[in-house]
Amino acid sequence: MLISVYVPLVVTTVLAVLAPRMARLLTPRPAAWALACAALVTAVGWAGSLALLAFTGIAQIPQVAAEGHWSAAALRAQDPVYVTVAAAGAVVLAAGVGNLSVAAFRQIRQIVRVRKECAELPGDTELTVLDDDAPLAFALPGAPGRIVVSRGMLRRLGNDERAALLAHERAHLRARHYLFLGLWQLTAALNPLLRPLAKAGAFALERWADEEAAARVGDRAVVARAVGRAALAAAGAPSPGLLAATGGEVPQRVRALLAPPPARRRLPFAVGALLLAVCCASLANAASDSDELVDSAKRVRCVELLGATAVQPGGVPRAEPAFHCRPHHRDEHRS
């Protein structure tokens, strides 16, 4: 457990460092899926490792050991994790769970607000044009979702660029990109180290929608102009805070659209999959080791209690222990 319990923490750090660079080099769609899987697995691994570290400290408290019927001294002797490390893990985990609860509440509130806005929009078609001079263009997720564009934005774009803009927003709705964003926001709330990964994921989603729009329109340069002009028009305007063609790092998106489509690379995905597999295997090994430590501490406690029932001087037997010591199911199978 000494090494394996820390492996998920190391894997999380490595992926947080590498994710922003990989999101710009890889094909956007598989990159977004890979980042979503990485965020979910590493967040679970992070929380699991912290929970195991916290447990090693809590289990050594005499009152907890008495309730669990194991030897605190034996657990302390066998477990090389320092109590201060365990306490730090407990504090970090508690803070992460608190942040996760707040983020989940905010997401639920935003979903309710967005669905209400969808219901209040005029008409029942996918596209809604607002009679507003402010340059706005964004997608409202819902059942079904809606694309909202203002007349101010449409006046700033040519016909081909309007088609590219709408294709971009339709790609957001069709691929349910809001679910990706929600996942990354929740995992980053649980583990702040995943914030760079969440930012890289949001960029990958915009690139994904850009590539889908380029495939629909058939001209990458048109989509690049649409993205650039929409971003310039919306500069200084209040952000809708939703999926929008003006989101992300616009200069990098325009450069990517003016270049050939990104080549498919398998090696980074293979390396990422290997890291996630190592993370899962290490967490499972740490959990198994922790279970074995507790079983060993319980056996020590049993020996202590059985020894306490020995006959006292004078031939008077001691009282029976408060519980019966039985071998663990693993030992039963061996016998």
C-alpha positions in Angstrom: 0.0 0.0 0.0 3.0 2.3 0.6 3.6 2.9 -3.1 0.3 1.9 -4.8 -1.8 4.3 -2.8 0.1 7.2 -4.2 0.1 6.1 -7.8 -3.3 7.6 -8.7 -2.2 10.9 -7.3 0.9 10.8 -9.5 -1.1 9.8 -12.6 -3.5 12.7 -12.0 -0.6 15.2 -11.8 1.0 13.8 -15.0 -2.3 13.9 -17.0 -3.0 17.5 -15.8 0.4 18.6 -17.1 0.2 16.8 -20.5 -3.6 17.3 -21.3 -3.4 20.9 -22.5 -0.6 20.1 -25.0 -2.3 16.8 -26.2 -5.6 18.6 -26.7 -4.0 20.8 -29.4 -2.2 18.0 -31.2 -4.8 15.3 -31.3 -8.0 15.0 -33.4 -10.6 16.9 -31.4 -13.4 14.3 -31.1 -11.3 11.4 -29.7 -9.3 13.9 -27.7 -12.5 15.1 -25.9 -13.6 11.5 -25.2 -10.1 10.7 -23.9 -10.1 13.7 -21.7 -13.5 12.8 -20.3 -12.4 9.3 -19.5 -9.2 10.6 -18.0 -11.0 13.1 -15.8 -13.5 10.5 -14.5 -10.9 7.7 -13.8 -8.4 10.0 -12.2 -11.1 11.8 -10.0 -12.2 8.4 -8.7 -8.6 7.3 -8.2 -7.8 10.6 -6.4 -10.7 10.3 -4.1 -10.1 6.6 -3.4 -6.4 7.2 -2.6 -7.3 10.0 -0.2 -10.0 7.9 1.4 -7.5 5.0 2.0 -4.9 7.4 3.4 -7.6 9.0 5.7 -8.7 5.5 6.8 -5.3 4.5 7.9 -5.2 7.4 10.3 -8.8 7.1 11.6 -8.4 3.3 12.1 -5.5 3.9 14.5 -7.7 5.9 16.9 -8.3 3.7 20.0 -12.0 4.3 20.1 -12.4 3.5 16.4 -10.2 0.4 16.8 -12.4 -0.8 19.7 -15.5 -0.4 17.6 -13.9 -2.2 14.7 -12.5 -5.0 16.9 -8.9 -4.6 15.6 -5.6 -3.8 17.3 -4.7 -0.1 16.8 -1.1 -0.9 17.8 -0.8 -3.7 15.2 -2.3 -1.5 12.5 0.1 1.3 13.4 3.1 -1.1 13.3 2.2 -2.6 10.0 1.0 0.5 8.1 3.9 2.7 7.1 1.6 5.8 6.4 2.2 8.6 8.9 -0.8 9.9 10.8 0.0 13.4 9.7 -0.2 12.2 6.0 -3.5 10.5 6.8 -4.9 13.6 8.4 -3.9 15.7 5.4 -5.6 13.2 3.1 -8.8 13.4 5.2 -8.8 17.2 5.1 -8.1 17.4 1.3 -10.8 14.8 0.7 -13.4 16.6 2.8 -12.6 19.9 1.0 -13.0 18.2 -2.4 -16.3 16.6 -1.5 -17.6 19.9 -0.2 -16.5 21.6 -3.5 -18.1 18.8 -5.5 -21.4 19.3 -3.6 -21.4 23.0 -4.3 -20.5 22.5 -8.0 -23.3 19.9 -8.4 -25.8 22.2 -6.8 -24.8 25.0 -9.2 -25.0 22.7 -12.2 -28.5 21.6 -11.3 -29.6 25.2 -10.8 -28.1 26.1 -14.2 -29.9 23.2 -15.9 -33.2 24.3 -14.4 -32.5 27.9 -15.6 -31.5 26.8 -19.1 -34.6 24.6 -19.5 -36.7 27.5 -18.4 -35.1 29.8 -20.9 -35.6 27.2 -23.7 -39.3 27.0 -22.8 -39.6 30.8 -22.8 -38.0 31.3 -26.3 -40.5 32.2 -29.0 -41.4 29.5 -31.5 -40.8 25.8 -31.4 -38.0 25.5 -34.0 -34.4 24.7 -33.4 -33.2 28.2 -34.4 -34.3 31.3 -32.5 -33.3 34.7 -33.8 -33.4 37.4 -31.1 -34.2 41.0 -32.2 -31.2 42.3 -30.4 -28.2 44.4 -31.7 -25.8 42.7 -29.3 -23.7 40.0 -31.1 -24.9 36.8 -29.5 -24.7 33.2 -30.7 -24.9 30.1 -28.4 -26.5 26.7 -27.9 -29.0 26.0 -25.1 -29.0 22.4 -24.2 -32.4 20.9 -23.6 -35.0 18.4 -24.8 -34.7 19.5 -27.6 -31.9 22.0 -27.5 -32.1 25.4 -29.1 -29.7 27.6 -31.1 -30.0 31.3 -30.2 -28.5 33.9 -32.5 -29.1 37.7 -32.4 -29.8 39.8 -35.5 -26.7 41.8 -34.4 -24.5 38.8 -34.9 -26.1 37.8 -38.2 -25.6 41.3 -39.7 -21.8 40.9 -39.1 -21.5 37.7 -41.0 -21.9 36.7 -44.7 -24.2 34.0 -45.8 -21.5 31.2 -45.8 -20.3 32.4 -42.5 -23.8 32.3 -41.0 -24.1 28.7 -42.2 -20.8 27.8 -40.6 -21.8 29.5 -37.3 -25.1 27.5 -37.2 -23.3 24.3 -38.1 -20.9 24.9 -35.2 -23.7 25.3 -32.7 -25.6 22.3 -34.1 -22.5 20.2 -33.5 -22.5 21.2 -29.8 -26.1 20.1 -29.5 -25.9 17.0 -31.5 -22.9 15.6 -29.6 -24.3 16.8 -26.2 -21.1 18.7 -25.4 -22.8 20.1 -22.3 -22.4 16.7 -20.7 -18.7 16.8 -21.2 -18.5 20.2 -19.7 -20.5 19.2 -16.7 -18.3 16.2 -16.1 -15.1 18.3 -16.3 -16.5 20.9 -14.0 -17.5 18.3 -11.4 -14.1 16.5 -11.5 -12.2 19.8 -11.3 -14.3 20.7 -8.3 -13.4 17.5 -6.5 -9.7 17.7 -7.5 -8.3 21.2 -8.4 -5.4 19.5 -10.2 -7.8 18.6 -13.0 -8.6 22.2 -13.8 -6.0 22.3 -16.7 -7.6 19.1 -18.0 -11.0 20.7 -17.9 -9.8 23.8 -19.7 -8.2 21.6 -22.4 -11.4 19.6 -22.7 -13.4 22.8 -23.3 -11.0 23.8 -26.0 -11.3 20.3 -27.6 -15.1 20.7 -27.7 -14.8 23.9 -29.6 -12.3 22.4 -32.0 -14.7 19.4 -32.4 -17.5 21.7 -33.3 -15.2 23.6 -35.7 -14.2 20.4 -37.5 -17.9 19.3 -37.7 -18.8 22.7 -39.2 -16.0 22.5 -41.7 -17.2 19.1 -42.8 -20.7 20.4 -43.2 -19.8 23.6 -45.0 -17.0 22.0 -47.0 -14.6 25.0 -46.6 -12.3 25.3 -43.6 -11.4 28.9 -44.4 -15.1 29.9 -44.3 -15.4 28.4 -40.8 -12.2 30.1 -39.7 -13.5 33.5 -40.9 -16.9 32.8 -39.2 -15.1 32.0 -35.9 -12.8 35.0 -36.1 -15.5 37.5 -37.1 -17.9 36.2 -34.5 -15.3 36.5 -31.8 -14.4 40.1 -32.8 -18.0 41.1 -32.9 -18.6 39.6 -29.5 -15.5 41.2 -27.9 -16.6 43.2 -24.9 -20.1 41.8 -25.0 -21.3 39.8 -21.9 -20.6 36.1 -22.3 -23.6 33.8 -22.2 -21.6 31.3 -20.2 -22.8 28.5 -22.5 -21.5 26.6 -25.6 -20.7 29.3 -28.1 -18.7 29.7 -31.3 -16.9 32.6 -29.7 -15.6 30.4 -26.8 -12.2 28.9 -26.2 -8.9 30.2 -27.5 -10.0 31.8 -30.8 -6.6 32.4 -32.4 -5.5 28.8 -31.9 -8.8 27.6 -33.3 -8.5 29.8 -36.4 -4.9 28.6 -37.0 -6.1 25.0 -36.7 -8.8 25.6 -39.2 -6.5 27.3 -41.7 -4.2 24.3 -41.4 -4.9 20.8 -42.8 -7.1 18.5 -40.6 -5.1 17.1 -37.7 -3.6 13.6 -38.3 -4.8 10.7 -36.3 -2.2 9.6 -33.7 -2.6 6.4 -31.7 0.5 6.5 -29.5 -0.8 9.3 -27.1 -4.1 7.5 -26.6 -2.2 4.2 -25.9 0.0 6.0 -23.4 -3.0 7.6 -21.7 -4.9 4.3 -21.6 -1.9 2.7 -20.0 -1.7 5.4 -17.3 -5.4 5.0 -16.5 -5.0 1.2 -16.3 -2.1 1.7 -13.9 -4.2 4.1 -11.9 -7.0 1.6 -11.6 -4.8 -1.3 -10.8 -2.9 0.6 -8.1 -6.1 1.7 -6.4 -7.4 -1.8 -6.4 -4.1 -3.1 -5.0 -4.0 -0.4 -2.3 -7.6 -1.3 -1.3 -6.7 -5.0 -1.1 -3.6 -4.2 1.0 -5.7 -2.1 3.3 -8.2 -4.9 3.8 -5.4 -7.3 4.6 -3.9 -4.9 7.1 -7.3 -4.7 8.9 -7.7 -8.5 8.8 -4.2 -8.9 10.3 -4.9 -6.3 13.0 -8.2 -8.1 13.8 -6.3 -11.4 14.2 -3.9 -9.7 16.6 -6.8 -8.4 18.6 -8.3 -11.9 18.7 -5.0 -13.3 20.1 -4.9 -10.6 22.7 -8.5 -11.2 23.8 -8.1 -15.0 23.8 -5.0 -14.6 25.9 -6.9 -12.4 28.3 -9.3 -15.4 29.0 -6.5 -17.5 30.4 -7.0 -18.8 33.9 -6.1 -16.3 36.6 -3.8 -17.2 39.4 -5.9 -19.2 41.8 -7.8 -21.1 39.1 -10.5 -18.5 38.4 -11.1 -18.1 34.7 -11.4 -14.6 33.2 -14.5 -13.4 31.5 -15.1 -14.4 27.9 -14.2 -11.7 25.3 -17.0 -9.4 24.2 -17.0 -11.1 20.7 -16.0 -14.4 19.3 -12.8 -14.5 17.2 -13.4 -16.2 14.0 -11.0 -16.6 11.1 -11.6 -14.3 8.1 -13.4 -15.9 5.1 -10.0 -16.0 3.3 -8.6 -18.2 6.0 -11.6 -20.4 5.9 -11.1 -21.0 2.3 -7.5 -21.9 2.9 -8.3 -24.4 5.6 
